[in-house]
Amino acid sequence: MAIEISVQDLSDIEAIKQLKARYFRFMDTKQWDDWAMVFALDCVMEVPEAEMINHGRAEIVTNVSAALVGTETVHHGHMPEIEITGADTARGIWAMADYVEWPNNDGPRVGLKGYGHYHEEYIRDNGEWRIARTRLVRLRVDGLS
């Protein structure tokens, strides 16, 4: 079965891949002002395992940056499944792996290695793709040892 895809769709898919790459890089390097710009103003971020739902770009940045103060993080996104759903909308699923280590001066490392998927919706806002909704569903979490 042949899949028909336009050059514009391919260009949009590549732009969304670049957007997600910036999401990971800016988060890991704690560039919060730049990280904010990957999100739509009214974005919703859900992390069910943490019972967390954030509404809006400002709330997302405030809460995530506070949770990651002093941490070392490494996030990887893999194997994107991106579908263009309209002229300015898309959705995607990304396999992910992350490493989060909190400071612990009195003993063994404290943190996690996680694996799962990001389920996302995207919008084109003033010519730029942004994350409109993101939900992180973890399949496995390992503690550091």
Residue pairs with C-beta under 8 A, 6 or more apart in sequence:
9 84
12 84
12 90
12 124
12 129
13 80
13 82
13 84
13 90
15 129
16 80
16 82
16 90
16 92
16 122
16 129
17 80
17 82
19 38
19 122
19 129
19 130
19 131
20 38
20 77
20 80
20 92
20 94
20 118
20 120
21 77
22 34
22 35
22 38
23 35
23 38
23 77
23 131
24 75
24 76
24 77
25 31
26 32
26 34
26 35
26 38
27 35
27 64
27 68
27 73
27 75
28 73
28 74
28 75
30 65
30 68
32 61
32 65
35 61
36 57
36 58
36 60
36 61
37 130
38 130
38 131
39 45
39 57
39 60
39 61
39 130
39 131
40 57
40 123
40 125
40 130
40 131
40 132
41 56
41 57
41 125
42 55
42 56
42 57
42 132
43 56
43 57
43 60
43 130
43 131
43 132
43 133
43 134
44 53
44 54
44 55
44 132
44 133
44 134
45 52
45 53
45 54
45 60
45 64
45 133
45 134
45 135
46 52
46 53
46 54
46 133
46 134
46 135
46 136
47 135
47 136
48 135
48 136
48 137
49 136
49 138
49 141
52 63
54 60
54 63
54 64
68 100
70 102
70 103
71 100
71 101
71 102
71 103
71 111
72 99
72 100
72 101
72 111
73 98
73 99
73 100
73 101
74 98
74 99
75 96
75 97
75 98
75 99
76 96
76 97
76 98
77 94
77 95
77 96
77 118
78 94
78 95
78 96
78 97
79 94
79 95
80 92
80 93
80 94
81 92
81 93
81 94
82 90
82 91
82 92
83 90
83 91
83 92
84 90
85 91
87 124
88 123
88 124
89 121
89 122
89 123
89 124
89 132
90 121
90 122
90 129
91 119
91 120
91 121
91 122
92 118
92 119
92 120
92 122
93 117
93 118
93 119
93 120
94 117
94 118
94 120
95 116
95 117
96 114
96 115
96 116
96 117
96 118
96 136
97 113
97 114
97 115
98 112
98 113
98 114
99 111
99 112
99 113
99 114
100 111
100 112
100 114
101 109
101 110
101 111
101 144
102 110
102 111
104 110
108 144
108 145
109 144
109 145
110 144
111 143
111 144
112 141
112 142
112 143
112 144
113 141
113 142
113 143
113 144
114 138
114 140
114 141
114 142
115 138
115 139
115 140
115 141
116 136
116 137
116 138
116 139
116 140
117 136
117 137
117 139
118 134
118 135
118 136
118 137
119 134
119 135
119 137
120 131
120 132
120 133
120 134
120 135
121 131
121 132
121 133
121 134
122 129
122 130
122 131
122 132
123 129
123 130
123 132
124 130
